[in-house]
Structures are given as structure tokens and as C-alpha cells.
């Protein structure tokens, strides 16, 4: 676990649109895509979006999503939750992760 730098929402939006939006949406009541809708993500238990077919690994991970868990997860999703379906390799840059989290916090709460 490492400290989360202050995030830049504008850069986070650019990163999300370039690397996440093909599989995820952040709009309230939007349908799931290849990945689950992220609206309401903060404070939600992993593997709990209705109607999305999660991997057993994600359903059973018991993670409560918050800034720190997302920061750690987004570095390398397959390392954080082995056998997750998420194919995204992660954001290696701590600043990029912080920026995406800032954008998600603004759009999904």
C-alpha cells in the first residue's frame, strides 16, 4: 500500500476515455458493458453489480472499493485479484491511477 498523490480529474477523464470506457460506463442506470457499470463504485463490495457476470474470484474477493483499494487494484488487476476477468494490464504510474480515481470519484458518487 502506497500513498495516493492528489488526482487531476481532467487527466483522469482523458485516461478513462482512452483506456477504460470501451468496457466500463460511469453513468447512473447505464447498462453494463464488457465490464460492469462503475456508477456507485465507492463503498461497493467487489462482484456485486446486478446483472453482471463476474468471475468467481471477483465475487469472492470481499473487497470494499475505496480510493486505496482502487489505487492498489488499478496498478495490476490480475495480481490484486488473481483469476479476475479484467484483461486490462493496469496503470503503472501512481499519478495516472490517482487521476483516474479522482475522475471516478467525481462521476460515480
Secondary structure, 3 states (H helix, E strand, C coil): CCCCCCCCHHHHHHHHHHHCCCCCCCCCCCCCCCCCCCCCCCCCECCCCCCCCCCHHHHCCCCECCHHHHHHHHHCHHHHCCCCCCCCCCCCCHHHHHHHHHHHHHHHC
